């Protein structure tokens, strides 16, 4: 198992917290991403987030898709 850098862990946690706030599952996230034209399979999303290894573009796509327009980096 690879160890996440502090920044990777922060990105992973940020996305999971925002999903939890809205009560969203990975299936829900897949649907919301599809609504904005991002084709990702649910297992791929789950794996990316679980590993904490995803691009800034993917993070922004996810946050935008779930309607999160403001985040706290504290």
VOBA-1610 file (N, C-alpha, C; in pm, whole numbers, padded with zeros to 5 digits, always signed):
BEGIN
Unk+00084-00118+00000Unk+00000+00000+00000Unk+00089+00124+00000Unk+00059+00217-00090Unk+00137+00339-00095Unk+00082+00440+00005Unk+00171+00520+00056Unk+00134+00623+00151Unk+00100+00751+00074Unk-00008+00812+00113Unk-00049+00937+00049Unk+00033+01053+00104Unk+00063+01148+00016Unk+00124+01271+00063Unk+00017+01349+00140Unk+00058+01444+00221Unk-00043+01524+00293Unk-00142+01593+00198Unk-00095+01637+00081Unk-00184+01704-00014Unk-00282+01607-00077Unk-00238+01486-00107Unk-00328+01384-00161Unk-00434+01348-00059Unk-00393+01333+00066Unk-00488+01301+00173Unk-00589+01413+00190Unk-00541+01537+00179Unk-00631+01652+00194Unk-00734+01655+00081Unk-00693+01628-00042Unk-00784+01626-00156Unk-00887+01514-00141Unk-00841+01397-00101Unk-00929+01282-00080Unk-01033+01314+00028Unk-00987+01369+00138Unk-01076+01401+00249Unk-01175+01510+00209Unk-01128+01611+00138Unk-01215+01720+00094Unk-01331+01665+00010Unk-01301+01580-00086Unk-01406+01526-00171Unk-01502+01438-00092Unk-01449+01353-00007Unk-01535+01266+00073Unk-01625+01346+00168Unk-01571+01449+00229Unk-01650+01533+00320Unk-01764+01600+00245Unk-01735+01654+00128Unk-01839+01721+00050Unk-01946+01622+00004Unk-01906+01500-00031Unk-02004+01398-00068Unk-02091+01362+00053Unk-02028+01348+00168Unk-02100+01312+00290Unk-02199+01421+00330Unk-02158+01547+00319Unk-02246+01659+00353Unk-02376+01652+00274Unk-02366+01606+00150Unk-02484+01601+00064Unk-02547+01462+00060Unk-02491+01369+00136Unk-02548+01235+00141Unk-02535+01159+00009Unk-02425+01181-00062Unk-02408+01121-00193Unk-02324+00994-00187Unk-02365+00895-00264Unk-02288+00773-00283Unk-02200+00791-00406Unk-02113+00694-00430Unk-02032+00699-00551Unk-02119+00683-00675Unk-02226+00608-00666Unk-02321+00594-00778Unk-02386+00730-00807Unk-02423+00802-00700Unk-02480+00936-00717Unk-02379+01029-00785Unk-02254+01019-00742Unk-02150+01103-00801Unk-02132+01069-00949Unk-02136+00942-00981Unk-02126+00901-01121Unk-02237+00966-01204Unk-02358+00963-01152Unk-02472+01021-01222Unk-02455+01172-01240Unk-02411+01239-01135Unk-02393+01384-01142Unk-02279+01422-01237Unk-02174+01339-01240Unk-02067+01364-01336Unk-02118+01345-01479Unk-02198+01243-01501Unk-02256+01219-01634Unk-02340+01338-01678Unk-02411+01399-01582Unk-02495+01514-01613Unk-02415+01632-01669Unk-02287+01640-01631Unk-02203+01749-01682Unk-02110+01701-01794Unk-02135+01581-01843Unk-02060+01530-01957Unk-01932+01457-01925Unk-01915+01415-01802Unk-01795+01341-01762Unk-01833+01193-01749Unk-01777+01111-01837Unk-01809+00968-01838Unk-01707+00892-01754Unk-01749+00849-01638Unk-01666+00769-01547Unk-01753+00658-01491Unk-01699+00540-01482Unk-01772+00429-01421Unk-01760+00439-01269Unk-01863+00396-01200Unk-01864+00405-01054Unk-01743+00336-00989Unk-01704+00214-01032Unk-01585+00152-00969Unk-01458+00235-00990Unk-01446+00299-01105Unk-01328+00382-01132Unk-01326+00504-01040Unk-01443+00563-01018Unk-01454+00678-00927Unk-01417+00635-00786Unk-01475+00525-00743Unk-01447+00473-00608Unk-01297+00447-00590Unk-01235+00388-00691Unk-01092+00358-00682Unk-01007+00485-00679Unk-01038+00581-00765Unk-00962+00706-00766Unk-00969+00775-00631Unk-01090+00788-00580Unk-01107+00857-00453Unk-01044+00776-00339Unk-01065+00647-00340Unk-01008+00561-00236Unk-00856+00566-00232Unk-00796+00572-00350Unk-00649+00579-00357Unk-00599+00719-00325Unk-00685+00819-00344Unk-00642+00958-00322Unk-00551+01007-00432Unk-00551+00938-00543Unk-00464+00973-00657Unk-00552+01014-00774Unk-00581+01142-00783Unk-00661+01193-00894Unk-00615+01334-00926Unk-00648+01375-01048Unk-00603+01507-01094Unk-00685+01619-01030Unk-00629+01737-01038Unk-00702+01856-00993Unk-00827+01874-01078Unk-00817+01841-01207Unk-00932+01853-01296Unk-01045+01761-01249Unk-01012+01638-01210Unk-01114+01545-01161Unk-01178+01599-01033Unk-01099+01652-00943Unk-01153+01710-00820Unk-01249+01824-00852Unk-01210+01912-00943Unk-01297+02024-00980Unk-01424+01976-01049Unk-01413+01874-01133Unk-01532+01816-01197Unk-01628+01764-01092Unk-01575+01690-00996Unk-01659+01632-00891Unk-01726+01740-00808Unk-01649+01837-00763Unk-01705+01943-00680Unk-01811+02023-00755Unk-01783+02051-00881Unk-01880+02123-00963Unk-02006+02040-00983Unk-01990+01912-01012Unk-02104+01823-01036Unk-02195+01812-00915Unk-02137+01814-00797Unk-02220+01799-00676Unk-02269+01934-00623Unk-02234+02041-00694Unk-02284+02172-00656Unk-02207+02239-00545Unk-02085+02197-00523Unk-02001+02258-00420Unk-01919+02369-00486Unk-01949+02492-00451Unk-01883+02605-00512Unk-01787+02676-00418Unk-01789+02639-00292Unk-01700+02697-00193Unk-01647+02587-00104Unk-01517+02586-00081Unk-01456+02487+00007Unk-01367+02558+00108Unk-01351+02496+00222Unk-01260+02546+00324Unk-01136+02458+00325Unk-01021+02520+00318Unk-00896+02443+00317Unk-00835+02430+00455Unk-00909+02467+00557Unk-00858+02456+00694Unk-00871+02314+00743
//
